């Protein structure tokens, strides 16, 4: 059954809370495993402490996540010259969407891409690369901004930002355990310490699975949200071809996006690692195929047969 926009927004809110809970659970489990290996008698306390730390991180991700994402993406406030063009487009699309005008940031990178962040429409931020501003015509830029505004209005950005922090934290925890175990701690435990051995096995399993789990969280940002944002952008601009041409240019851009990383890749309008991973199955991509997105946009204009 097709969900209404309000139902999709509510689903996104629930998903944000659910994935934050999973993060707390996994960090607590990793903490308990580390505690069981290094201090077997205190593992419940260490696990609980790790869970408390994870809850704190979850709150940080909720309330300070946007500033963290901006920092790791090397985003800066747009200059007055950049705002002459970009700010007007953002304001137009915000008015069309019925939300407050987001703040505008820029990443100094020759690659063309964009994303939005923020916990709600009142505190939203739209980020574009300088490469995007240089390569897109106005109607193409309008399509990209409308897509990001759609994510803001649909409350996708709250989930995306939370996942960006989660996806960065979990591998760090796993890497800490692996390094501590193999570099400095294995010989300190007695071979007869059965509890430590069990904790080691559990900890290693969690450390190996944690990066995969983080990847699953990224993939949990449904591809249908991208399709939904594309359709909403077409509705806001009333010109799907603008976004379709923008997607073509961004996907064909050979420049690597140096500011992107695995924690934030799902936030961009087009996967910034597509050039590297075209041979990898689309099952592992954080975005739907760009060609399919373009096809659906042009189907709205009757240029291609509609997708079944």
C-alpha contacts under 8 A as a table, 3 or more apart, distances in Angstrom:
res1	aa1	res2	aa2	distance
3	X	7	X	5.78
3	X	8	X	6.21
4	X	7	X	5.12
4	X	8	X	6.20
5	X	8	X	5.01
5	X	9	X	6.20
5	X	154	X	7.20
6	X	9	X	5.07
6	X	10	X	6.22
7	X	10	X	5.12
7	X	11	X	6.08
8	X	11	X	4.96
8	X	12	X	6.16
8	X	154	X	7.25
9	X	12	X	5.09
9	X	13	X	6.38
9	X	154	X	5.30
9	X	155	X	5.76
9	X	156	X	7.58
10	X	13	X	5.09
10	X	14	X	6.34
11	X	14	X	5.14
11	X	15	X	6.08
12	X	15	X	4.99
12	X	16	X	6.17
12	X	155	X	6.54
12	X	156	X	6.32
12	X	159	X	6.62
13	X	16	X	5.21
13	X	17	X	6.56
13	X	155	X	7.28
13	X	158	X	7.74
13	X	159	X	7.30
14	X	17	X	5.26
14	X	18	X	6.12
15	X	18	X	4.94
15	X	19	X	6.06
15	X	159	X	7.10
16	X	19	X	5.46
16	X	20	X	6.19
16	X	158	X	6.98
16	X	159	X	4.82
16	X	162	X	6.93
17	X	20	X	5.14
17	X	21	X	6.23
18	X	21	X	5.08
18	X	22	X	6.36
19	X	22	X	4.92
19	X	23	X	6.24
19	X	163	X	7.60
19	X	217	X	7.35
20	X	23	X	5.06
20	X	24	X	6.42
20	X	58	X	6.05
20	X	162	X	7.33
20	X	166	X	7.53
21	X	24	X	5.10
21	X	25	X	6.20
22	X	25	X	4.99
22	X	26	X	6.12
23	X	26	X	5.24
23	X	27	X	6.09
23	X	54	X	7.06
23	X	58	X	7.86
23	X	166	X	6.48
23	X	170	X	7.51
24	X	27	X	5.29
24	X	28	X	6.04
24	X	51	X	5.60
24	X	52	X	7.97
24	X	54	X	4.88
24	X	55	X	5.95
24	X	58	X	7.53
25	X	28	X	5.20
25	X	29	X	6.18
25	X	51	X	6.84
26	X	29	X	4.99
26	X	30	X	6.15
26	X	170	X	7.88
26	X	210	X	7.98
27	X	30	X	5.07
27	X	31	X	6.02
27	X	50	X	6.19
27	X	51	X	6.17
27	X	54	X	6.17
27	X	170	X	7.08
27	X	173	X	7.33
28	X	31	X	4.98
28	X	32	X	6.08
28	X	47	X	4.97
28	X	48	X	6.30
28	X	49	X	7.53
28	X	50	X	4.88
28	X	51	X	4.24
28	X	52	X	7.98
28	X	54	X	7.24
29	X	32	X	5.08
29	X	33	X	6.19
29	X	47	X	6.35
30	X	33	X	5.06
30	X	34	X	6.16
30	X	47	X	7.40
30	X	50	X	7.93
30	X	173	X	7.33
30	X	174	X	7.50
30	X	203	X	6.22
30	X	206	X	6.65
30	X	207	X	7.52
31	X	34	X	5.13
31	X	35	X	6.02
31	X	43	X	7.90
31	X	46	X	6.03
31	X	47	X	4.60
31	X	48	X	7.84
31	X	49	X	7.71
31	X	50	X	5.18
31	X	51	X	7.65
32	X	35	X	4.97
32	X	36	X	5.92
32	X	43	X	5.15
32	X	44	X	6.19
32	X	45	X	7.87
32	X	46	X	5.76
32	X	47	X	3.74
32	X	48	X	7.48
32	X	50	X	7.55
33	X	36	X	4.99
33	X	37	X	6.29
33	X	43	X	7.19
33	X	47	X	7.50
33	X	199	X	5.03
33	X	200	X	6.80
33	X	202	X	6.36
33	X	203	X	4.85
34	X	37	X	5.23
34	X	38	X	6.15
34	X	39	X	7.99
34	X	43	X	7.61
34	X	177	X	6.74
34	X	199	X	7.12
34	X	200	X	7.56
34	X	203	X	6.45
35	X	38	X	5.26
35	X	39	X	5.13
35	X	40	X	6.15
35	X	42	X	6.45
35	X	43	X	4.32
35	X	44	X	7.69
35	X	46	X	5.55
35	X	47	X	6.83
36	X	39	X	5.50
36	X	40	X	4.09
36	X	41	X	7.19
36	X	42	X	7.13
36	X	43	X	4.64
36	X	195	X	6.94
36	X	196	X	5.76
36	X	199	X	5.12
36	X	200	X	7.66
37	X	40	X	5.83
37	X	189	X	7.84
37	X	195	X	7.45
37	X	196	X	4.36
37	X	197	X	7.04
37	X	199	X	5.21
37	X	200	X	5.68
38	X	189	X	7.67
38	X	196	X	7.30
39	X	42	X	5.57
39	X	43	X	6.34
40	X	43	X	5.43
40	X	195	X	6.58
40	X	196	X	6.24
41	X	44	X	7.92
42	X	45	X	5.40
42	X	46	X	6.19
43	X	46	X	5.02
43	X	47	X	5.88
44	X	47	X	5.09
44	X	48	X	6.09
45	X	48	X	5.11
45	X	49	X	6.04
46	X	49	X	4.92
46	X	50	X	6.08
47	X	50	X	5.06
47	X	51	X	6.22
48	X	51	X	4.95
48	X	52	X	6.28
49	X	52	X	5.05
49	X	53	X	6.24
50	X	53	X	4.99
50	X	54	X	6.10
51	X	54	X	4.93
51	X	55	X	6.23
52	X	55	X	5.06
52	X	56	X	6.32
53	X	56	X	5.06
53	X	57	X	6.20
54	X	57	X	4.90
54	X	58	X	6.06
55	X	58	X	4.91
55	X	59	X	6.32
56	X	59	X	5.17
56	X	60	X	6.19
57	X	60	X	4.84
57	X	61	X	6.00
58	X	61	X	4.96
58	X	62	X	6.18
58	X	162	X	7.70
59	X	62	X	4.93
59	X	63	X	6.10
59	X	64	X	7.85
60	X	63	X	5.32
60	X	64	X	5.03
60	X	65	X	6.21
61	X	64	X	5.50
61	X	65	X	4.11
61	X	66	X	7.82
61	X	161	X	7.28
61	X	162	X	5.39
61	X	165	X	5.99
61	X	166	X	7.88
62	X	65	X	5.64
62	X	119	X	6.85
62	X	158	X	7.48
62	X	161	X	7.88
62	X	162	X	6.24
63	X	66	X	7.62
63	X	119	X	7.12
64	X	67	X	5.60
64	X	68	X	6.43
65	X	68	X	5.05
65	X	69	X	6.11
65	X	118	X	7.61
65	X	161	X	6.02
65	X	162	X	6.57
65	X	165	X	6.80
66	X	69	X	5.09
66	X	70	X	6.11
66	X	117	X	5.66
66	X	118	X	5.23
66	X	119	X	7.43
66	X	161	X	6.46
67	X	70	X	5.05
67	X	71	X	6.09
68	X	71	X	5.04
68	X	72	X	6.26
69	X	72	X	5.34
69	X	73	X	6.00
69	X	117	X	7.82
69	X	161	X	7.19
69	X	164	X	7.38
69	X	165	X	7.77
69	X	264	X	7.57
70	X	73	X	5.11
70	X	74	X	6.08
70	X	75	X	5.15
70	X	76	X	7.69
71	X	74	X	5.11
71	X	75	X	6.31
72	X	75	X	7.88
72	X	259	X	7.56
73	X	107	X	7.27
73	X	259	X	5.07
73	X	260	X	6.32
74	X	107	X	6.16
74	X	108	X	7.78
74	X	259	X	6.52
75	X	105	X	6.05
75	X	106	X	5.39
75	X	107	X	4.55
75	X	108	X	7.42
75	X	127	X	7.32
76	X	105	X	5.32
76	X	106	X	5.35
76	X	107	X	6.33
77	X	104	X	6.47
77	X	105	X	4.47
77	X	106	X	6.10
78	X	82	X	5.93
78	X	83	X	6.19
78	X	104	X	6.12
78	X	105	X	5.01
78	X	106	X	5.36
79	X	82	X	5.22
79	X	83	X	6.10
80	X	83	X	4.89
80	X	84	X	6.30
81	X	84	X	5.40
81	X	85	X	7.77
82	X	85	X	6.14
82	X	86	X	6.24
82	X	87	X	7.87
83	X	86	X	4.89
83	X	87	X	4.65
83	X	88	X	7.37
83	X	104	X	8.00
84	X	87	X	6.12
84	X	88	X	6.79
85	X	88	X	5.81
85	X	89	X	6.74
86	X	89	X	5.29
86	X	90	X	6.26
86	X	104	X	7.96
86	X	133	X	7.86
87	X	90	X	5.13
87	X	91	X	6.13
87	X	104	X	7.00
88	X	91	X	5.14
88	X	92	X	6.15
89	X	92	X	5.11
89	X	93	X	6.27
89	X	141	X	7.75
89	X	142	X	5.95
89	X	145	X	7.25
90	X	93	X	5.31
90	X	94	X	6.06
90	X	101	X	6.81
90	X	102	X	7.27
90	X	104	X	7.94
90	X	142	X	7.78
90	X	145	X	6.29
90	X	146	X	7.84
91	X	94	X	5.07
91	X	95	X	6.14
91	X	101	X	5.48
91	X	102	X	7.85
92	X	95	X	5.28
92	X	96	X	6.25
93	X	96	X	4.93
93	X	97	X	6.07
93	X	142	X	7.53
93	X	145	X	7.08
93	X	146	X	5.66
93	X	149	X	6.89
93	X	236	X	6.79
93	X	237	X	7.57
94	X	97	X	5.03
94	X	98	X	6.00
94	X	99	X	5.35
94	X	100	X	6.18
94	X	101	X	5.26
94	X	102	X	7.46
94	X	149	X	6.61
95	X	98	X	5.01
95	X	99	X	6.32
95	X	100	X	7.38
95	X	101	X	7.40
96	X	236	X	5.93
97	X	149	X	7.33
97	X	150	X	7.46
97	X	153	X	7.16
97	X	236	X	6.69
99	X	121	X	6.21
99	X	122	X	7.47
99	X	153	X	6.95
100	X	121	X	6.47
100	X	122	X	5.85
101	X	122	X	7.94
101	X	124	X	7.99
102	X	121	X	7.36
102	X	122	X	7.38
102	X	123	X	6.81
102	X	124	X	4.87
102	X	125	X	4.96
102	X	126	X	6.30
103	X	123	X	7.91
103	X	124	X	6.51
103	X	125	X	4.69
103	X	126	X	6.25
104	X	125	X	5.83
104	X	126	X	5.14
104	X	127	X	6.03
105	X	125	X	7.07
105	X	126	X	6.20
105	X	127	X	4.67
105	X	128	X	6.57
106	X	127	X	5.40
106	X	128	X	5.01
106	X	129	X	5.44
106	X	130	X	6.51
107	X	127	X	7.10
107	X	128	X	6.16
107	X	129	X	4.49
107	X	130	X	6.15
107	X	259	X	7.69
108	X	129	X	5.95
108	X	130	X	5.45
108	X	131	X	7.80
109	X	112	X	7.73
109	X	129	X	5.61
109	X	130	X	5.74
109	X	131	X	6.00
109	X	257	X	6.71
109	X	258	X	7.18
109	X	259	X	7.30
110	X	129	X	7.02
110	X	130	X	6.07
110	X	131	X	4.12
110	X	132	X	7.64
110	X	255	X	6.76
110	X	257	X	7.57
111	X	129	X	6.83
111	X	130	X	7.67
111	X	131	X	5.00
111	X	132	X	6.87
111	X	253	X	6.79
111	X	254	X	7.73
111	X	255	X	4.94
111	X	256	X	6.03
111	X	257	X	5.27
112	X	128	X	7.89
112	X	129	X	5.90
112	X	130	X	7.28
112	X	131	X	4.63
112	X	132	X	4.01
112	X	133	X	7.74
112	X	135	X	7.48
112	X	250	X	5.52
112	X	253	X	6.85
112	X	255	X	7.88
112	X	257	X	7.79
113	X	128	X	6.18
113	X	129	X	5.77
113	X	131	X	7.53
113	X	132	X	5.78
113	X	250	X	6.50
113	X	268	X	6.53
113	X	269	X	6.46
113	X	270	X	6.75
113	X	272	X	7.50
114	X	126	X	7.57
114	X	127	X	5.50
114	X	128	X	4.33
114	X	129	X	6.23
114	X	132	X	7.54
114	X	144	X	7.57
114	X	148	X	7.87
114	X	268	X	5.44
114	X	269	X	5.74
114	X	270	X	7.99
115	X	126	X	6.15
115	X	127	X	5.34
115	X	128	X	6.70
115	X	148	X	6.24
115	X	267	X	5.63
115	X	268	X	4.54
115	X	269	X	5.91
116	X	124	X	7.14
116	X	125	X	5.58
116	X	126	X	4.43
116	X	127	X	5.85
116	X	148	X	5.57
116	X	149	X	7.55
116	X	151	X	7.28
116	X	152	X	7.03
116	X	157	X	6.42
116	X	267	X	7.13
116	X	268	X	7.77
117	X	124	X	5.83
117	X	125	X	5.26
117	X	126	X	6.59
117	X	127	X	7.97
117	X	152	X	7.58
117	X	157	X	5.17
117	X	158	X	7.13
117	X	160	X	7.56
117	X	161	X	6.16
118	X	121	X	7.37
118	X	123	X	5.55
118	X	124	X	4.28
118	X	125	X	5.89
118	X	152	X	7.75
118	X	157	X	6.04
118	X	158	X	6.17
118	X	161	X	7.15
119	X	123	X	6.35
119	X	124	X	6.70
119	X	155	X	7.70
119	X	157	X	6.61
119	X	158	X	4.68
119	X	161	X	7.83
120	X	123	X	5.54
120	X	124	X	6.01
120	X	152	X	6.83
120	X	153	X	7.93
120	X	155	X	6.39
120	X	157	X	7.59
120	X	158	X	6.74
121	X	124	X	5.13
121	X	152	X	5.66
121	X	153	X	6.12
121	X	155	X	7.56
124	X	152	X	6.67
126	X	145	X	7.67
126	X	148	X	6.90
126	X	149	X	7.78
128	X	132	X	6.45
128	X	133	X	7.26
129	X	132	X	5.23
129	X	133	X	6.70
130	X	133	X	5.12
130	X	134	X	6.22
131	X	134	X	5.13
131	X	135	X	6.19
132	X	135	X	5.38
132	X	136	X	5.99
132	X	141	X	7.86
132	X	250	X	7.85
133	X	136	X	5.90
133	X	141	X	7.42
136	X	139	X	7.99
136	X	140	X	5.64
136	X	141	X	5.66
136	X	246	X	6.68
136	X	249	X	7.92
137	X	140	X	5.25
137	X	141	X	6.10
138	X	141	X	5.04
138	X	142	X	6.02
139	X	142	X	4.89
139	X	143	X	6.30
139	X	242	X	5.19
139	X	243	X	7.76
140	X	143	X	5.10
140	X	144	X	6.49
140	X	242	X	4.31
140	X	243	X	5.40
140	X	244	X	7.87
140	X	245	X	6.42
140	X	246	X	5.01
141	X	144	X	5.13
141	X	145	X	6.16
141	X	242	X	7.65
141	X	243	X	7.62
141	X	246	X	7.06
142	X	145	X	5.16
142	X	146	X	5.97
142	X	237	X	7.22
142	X	242	X	7.28
142	X	243	X	7.53
143	X	146	X	5.06
143	X	147	X	6.23
143	X	233	X	6.15
143	X	234	X	7.25
143	X	237	X	6.68
143	X	239	X	7.86
143	X	240	X	7.38
143	X	242	X	5.43
143	X	243	X	4.19
143	X	246	X	7.26
144	X	147	X	5.10
144	X	148	X	6.47
144	X	233	X	7.78
144	X	243	X	5.91
144	X	246	X	6.93
144	X	269	X	7.66
145	X	148	X	5.12
145	X	149	X	6.02
146	X	149	X	4.92
146	X	150	X	6.02
146	X	232	X	7.62
146	X	233	X	4.62
146	X	234	X	7.81
146	X	236	X	6.55
146	X	237	X	7.02
147	X	150	X	5.07
147	X	151	X	6.58
147	X	229	X	5.25
147	X	230	X	5.64
147	X	232	X	6.95
147	X	233	X	4.76
147	X	269	X	7.81
148	X	151	X	5.09
148	X	152	X	6.44
148	X	229	X	7.41
148	X	269	X	7.60
149	X	152	X	4.95
149	X	153	X	6.16
149	X	233	X	7.85
150	X	153	X	5.08
150	X	154	X	5.98
150	X	229	X	5.21
150	X	230	X	7.98
150	X	232	X	5.99
150	X	233	X	6.35
151	X	154	X	5.16
151	X	155	X	6.09
151	X	156	X	4.92
151	X	157	X	5.89
151	X	225	X	8.00
151	X	229	X	6.01
152	X	155	X	5.21
152	X	156	X	6.17
152	X	157	X	5.69
153	X	156	X	7.72
154	X	157	X	7.99
155	X	158	X	5.81
155	X	159	X	7.39
156	X	159	X	5.47
156	X	160	X	6.17
156	X	225	X	7.57
157	X	160	X	4.83
157	X	161	X	5.83
157	X	267	X	7.96
158	X	161	X	5.34
158	X	162	X	6.18
159	X	162	X	5.19
159	X	163	X	6.08
159	X	221	X	7.66
160	X	163	X	5.17
160	X	164	X	6.17
160	X	221	X	7.05
160	X	266	X	7.25
160	X	267	X	6.01
161	X	164	X	5.02
161	X	165	X	6.61
161	X	267	X	7.62
162	X	165	X	5.37
162	X	166	X	6.19
163	X	166	X	4.82
163	X	167	X	5.73
163	X	217	X	6.64
163	X	218	X	6.47
163	X	263	X	7.65
164	X	167	X	5.29
164	X	168	X	6.35
164	X	218	X	7.80
164	X	263	X	4.85
164	X	264	X	5.16
164	X	266	X	7.98
164	X	267	X	7.88
165	X	168	X	5.24
165	X	169	X	6.21
165	X	263	X	7.00
166	X	169	X	5.16
166	X	170	X	6.24
166	X	214	X	7.18
166	X	263	X	7.89
167	X	170	X	5.89
167	X	171	X	7.11
167	X	214	X	4.85
167	X	215	X	7.06
167	X	217	X	7.09
167	X	218	X	7.07
167	X	262	X	7.79
167	X	263	X	5.08
168	X	171	X	6.25
168	X	172	X	6.77
168	X	214	X	7.92
168	X	262	X	7.85
168	X	263	X	5.20
169	X	172	X	5.25
169	X	173	X	6.45
170	X	173	X	5.22
170	X	174	X	6.39
170	X	210	X	6.18
170	X	211	X	6.79
170	X	214	X	6.46
171	X	174	X	4.96
171	X	175	X	5.92
171	X	207	X	7.77
171	X	210	X	6.12
171	X	211	X	5.18
171	X	214	X	7.25
172	X	175	X	5.06
172	X	176	X	6.10
173	X	176	X	5.18
173	X	177	X	6.50
173	X	207	X	7.64
174	X	177	X	5.33
174	X	178	X	6.35
174	X	206	X	7.27
174	X	207	X	4.21
174	X	208	X	7.13
174	X	210	X	6.32
174	X	211	X	7.58
175	X	178	X	5.15
175	X	179	X	6.04
175	X	207	X	6.96
176	X	179	X	5.29
176	X	180	X	5.96
177	X	180	X	5.18
177	X	181	X	6.00
177	X	203	X	7.47
177	X	204	X	7.81
177	X	207	X	6.93
178	X	181	X	5.20
178	X	182	X	6.10
178	X	204	X	7.10
178	X	207	X	6.89
179	X	182	X	5.45
179	X	183	X	5.48
179	X	184	X	7.53
180	X	183	X	5.57
180	X	184	X	5.43
180	X	185	X	5.92
181	X	184	X	5.93
181	X	185	X	4.82
181	X	186	X	5.34
182	X	185	X	6.48
182	X	186	X	6.05
183	X	186	X	7.60
184	X	187	X	7.64
185	X	188	X	5.40
185	X	189	X	7.33
186	X	189	X	6.12
187	X	190	X	7.56
189	X	193	X	7.06
189	X	196	X	7.27
190	X	193	X	5.25
191	X	194	X	7.55
191	X	197	X	7.66
193	X	196	X	5.44
193	X	197	X	6.40
194	X	197	X	5.06
194	X	198	X	6.24
195	X	198	X	5.17
195	X	199	X	6.14
196	X	199	X	4.95
196	X	200	X	5.94
197	X	200	X	4.93
197	X	201	X	6.24
198	X	201	X	5.19
198	X	202	X	6.22
199	X	202	X	5.13
199	X	203	X	5.80
200	X	203	X	4.99
200	X	204	X	5.97
201	X	204	X	5.22
201	X	205	X	6.17
202	X	205	X	5.12
202	X	206	X	6.16
203	X	206	X	5.11
203	X	207	X	5.95
204	X	207	X	4.94
204	X	208	X	6.09
205	X	208	X	5.24
205	X	209	X	6.11
206	X	209	X	5.03
206	X	210	X	5.63
207	X	210	X	5.25
207	X	211	X	7.50
208	X	211	X	6.69
208	X	212	X	7.65
209	X	212	X	5.21
209	X	213	X	6.10
210	X	213	X	4.88
210	X	214	X	6.14
211	X	214	X	4.96
211	X	215	X	6.21
212	X	215	X	4.99
212	X	216	X	6.24
213	X	216	X	4.98
213	X	217	X	6.36
214	X	217	X	5.07
214	X	218	X	6.50
215	X	218	X	5.08
215	X	219	X	6.29
216	X	219	X	4.94
216	X	220	X	5.98
217	X	220	X	4.88
217	X	221	X	7.13
218	X	221	X	5.81
218	X	263	X	7.86
218	X	266	X	6.31
218	X	286	X	6.45
219	X	222	X	6.60
219	X	266	X	7.84
219	X	284	X	7.42
219	X	285	X	7.16
219	X	286	X	5.13
221	X	225	X	7.23
221	X	266	X	7.53
221	X	286	X	7.41
222	X	225	X	5.45
222	X	226	X	7.41
223	X	226	X	5.23
223	X	227	X	6.55
223	X	286	X	7.25
223	X	287	X	5.71
223	X	288	X	5.47
224	X	227	X	4.91
224	X	228	X	5.91
225	X	228	X	4.87
225	X	229	X	6.02
226	X	229	X	5.04
226	X	230	X	6.14
226	X	287	X	7.21
226	X	288	X	7.34
227	X	230	X	5.06
227	X	231	X	6.22
227	X	288	X	7.92
227	X	293	X	6.72
228	X	231	X	5.15
228	X	232	X	6.09
229	X	232	X	4.97
229	X	233	X	6.00
230	X	233	X	5.04
230	X	234	X	6.29
230	X	243	X	7.77
230	X	293	X	7.57
230	X	297	X	7.28
231	X	234	X	5.10
231	X	235	X	6.31
231	X	297	X	7.11
232	X	235	X	4.95
232	X	236	X	6.18
233	X	236	X	5.04
233	X	237	X	6.09
233	X	238	X	7.97
233	X	240	X	7.48
233	X	243	X	7.73
234	X	237	X	5.32
234	X	238	X	5.29
234	X	239	X	5.68
234	X	240	X	4.55
234	X	243	X	7.50
234	X	297	X	7.43
235	X	238	X	5.10
235	X	239	X	7.66
235	X	240	X	7.88
237	X	240	X	7.23
239	X	242	X	5.91
239	X	243	X	7.75
240	X	243	X	5.60
240	X	244	X	6.25
240	X	297	X	5.53
240	X	298	X	6.58
240	X	300	X	7.16
240	X	301	X	7.16
241	X	244	X	4.83
241	X	245	X	6.03
241	X	297	X	6.99
241	X	298	X	6.44
241	X	301	X	7.92
242	X	245	X	5.41
242	X	246	X	6.27
243	X	246	X	4.90
243	X	247	X	6.09
243	X	297	X	7.85
244	X	247	X	5.21
244	X	248	X	6.35
244	X	293	X	7.75
244	X	294	X	5.01
244	X	297	X	6.26
244	X	298	X	7.09
245	X	248	X	5.03
245	X	249	X	6.33
245	X	294	X	7.98
246	X	249	X	5.17
246	X	250	X	6.15
247	X	250	X	5.11
247	X	251	X	5.93
247	X	270	X	7.43
247	X	290	X	6.94
247	X	294	X	7.05
248	X	251	X	5.28
248	X	252	X	6.06
248	X	290	X	7.74
248	X	294	X	7.61
249	X	252	X	5.16
249	X	253	X	6.10
250	X	253	X	5.19
250	X	270	X	7.07
251	X	270	X	6.85
251	X	274	X	7.66
251	X	290	X	7.10
254	X	275	X	7.08
256	X	272	X	7.10
256	X	273	X	7.48
256	X	275	X	7.87
257	X	260	X	5.71
257	X	272	X	5.96
257	X	273	X	7.80
258	X	261	X	7.88
260	X	264	X	6.30
260	X	265	X	6.15
260	X	272	X	6.78
261	X	264	X	5.56
261	X	265	X	5.90
262	X	265	X	5.36
263	X	266	X	7.57
264	X	267	X	5.54
264	X	268	X	7.45
265	X	268	X	5.87
265	X	271	X	5.96
265	X	272	X	6.28
265	X	273	X	7.59
265	X	286	X	7.52
266	X	271	X	6.64
266	X	286	X	5.41
266	X	287	X	7.02
268	X	271	X	6.10
268	X	272	X	7.08
270	X	274	X	7.90
270	X	287	X	6.98
270	X	290	X	7.43
271	X	274	X	5.46
271	X	285	X	7.88
271	X	286	X	6.95
271	X	287	X	6.28
272	X	275	X	7.58
273	X	276	X	5.39
273	X	277	X	6.18
274	X	277	X	4.99
274	X	278	X	5.62
275	X	278	X	5.86
276	X	279	X	7.89
277	X	280	X	5.15
278	X	281	X	7.66
280	X	284	X	7.30
281	X	284	X	5.97
281	X	285	X	7.36
282	X	285	X	5.02
282	X	288	X	7.59
282	X	289	X	7.27
285	X	288	X	7.16
287	X	290	X	7.84
288	X	292	X	7.22
288	X	293	X	7.10
289	X	292	X	5.30
289	X	293	X	6.49
290	X	293	X	5.01
290	X	294	X	6.21
291	X	294	X	5.16
291	X	295	X	6.12
292	X	295	X	4.93
292	X	296	X	6.19
293	X	296	X	5.23
293	X	297	X	6.28
294	X	297	X	5.11
294	X	298	X	6.20
295	X	298	X	5.26
295	X	299	X	6.04
295	X	304	X	6.86
295	X	306	X	7.95
295	X	307	X	7.79
296	X	299	X	4.92
296	X	300	X	6.58
296	X	306	X	6.71
296	X	307	X	6.50
297	X	300	X	5.36
297	X	301	X	7.24
298	X	301	X	5.17
298	X	302	X	6.42
298	X	303	X	5.40
298	X	304	X	6.16
299	X	302	X	4.81
299	X	303	X	5.56
299	X	304	X	4.98
299	X	305	X	6.00
299	X	306	X	5.00
299	X	307	X	7.51
300	X	303	X	7.65
300	X	306	X	7.63
301	X	304	X	7.98
302	X	305	X	6.98
302	X	306	X	7.68
